[in-house]
Amino acid sequence: MLVAVAVPVRTPSAAATGPRRAPLAASRATPEVSPPEARDEHFRARLGVAMTITRRVTGSAEQRPPRAASAGMDDGFLMEVCVDSVESAVNAERGGLLQVVKQCVRVPVFVMIRPRGGDFLYSDREVEVMKADIRLAKLHGADGLVFGALTEDGRIDTELCTALLAVCRPLPVTFHRAFDMVHDPLVALETLISLGFERVLTSGCDSSALEGLSLIKRLAEQAKGRIVVVPGGGITERNLQRILEGSTASEFHCSARSARDSGMKFRNPNVAMGASFSAPEYSIKVADVAKVRTLNAIAKNIL
């Protein structure tokens, strides 16, 4: 079994301020390098916000569709579980996956570079933060990176992606679900291939991977092994079989989460930490061991 872990990196909200990004041709000063101890603290502060575990599910080579090499891994099936806490990481491990802490396990770790929530059109300051995050991730032993960037008209930002890919190399890179916000996904796929991305995560530009299944299949057929198309978005034990069989995908992304009640005994019903659409204050989403095992079994059966 070969395991890969993706740990998204979040930056302070102040980084999201500032004007929209000007053309990359404009010169940017290289951020001042902090002393090692400061860099360590800075990196630790950004970890643990959200993580993704990827597990290889082995199956018969004759039954697997051909695909491009992903993140330096040999042929196999990858199951990616999105978690947002240490407890979720532990539960994912109990369900057949491995713990998400690079310092504690010898498994590949993929770090997502995402300076803020919202759209994928980044300002100059945010771009510098992304570059700094990439360098920090590499400094701390990341085995791969995950990011995405678009232009204002919904196309892949080739100039920015080229610059970020140069900072990422020689590590493999995945383009995340910013892909689902592009103007023309078929053209965008060719752009990602020409830029050199190894993987692209997508729900088929729809509300879920099931709704976007036809496009995911079309993308996989168009890719012809030049890039790995990874279905993701709303994948559960109820629809995984249909998605895998309908898309011919060899990898998939899911959260496998369930809600559990908070341990807080005193509760203030008048205050919510976050926007109205945020998760309930006293409900915690964690990776569900049973769901992870069920999804794992479904994937193995399909192989």
Salt bridges, closest charged atoms under 4 A:
ASP40 OD1 - HIS140 NE2 3.37
GLU41 OE1 - ARG44 NH2 2.63
GLU80 OE2 - ARG199 NH2 3.54
GLU80 OE1 - HIS253 ND1 2.39
ASP84 OD2 - ARG257 NH1 3.32
GLU87 OE1 - ARG260 NH2 2.48
ASP119 OD2 - ARG20 NH2 2.78
ASP119 OD1 - ARG116 NH2 2.92
ASP124 OD1 - ARG28 NH2 2.53
GLU126 OE2 - ARG116 NE 2.53
GLU128 OE2 - ARG28 NE 3.61
ASP133 OD1 - ARG46 NH1 2.32
ASP143 OD2 - LYS102 NZ 2.76
ASP153 OD2 - ARG155 NH1 3.11
ASP157 OD2 - ARG21 NH2 1.85
ASP180 OD2 - ARG177 NE 2.63
GLU190 OE2 - ARG226 NH2 2.72
GLU198 OE2 - ARG169 NH1 3.48
GLU251 OE2 - ARG67 NH1 3.24
GLU251 OE1 - ARG199 NH2 2.63
ASP261 OD2 - ARG267 NH2 2.89
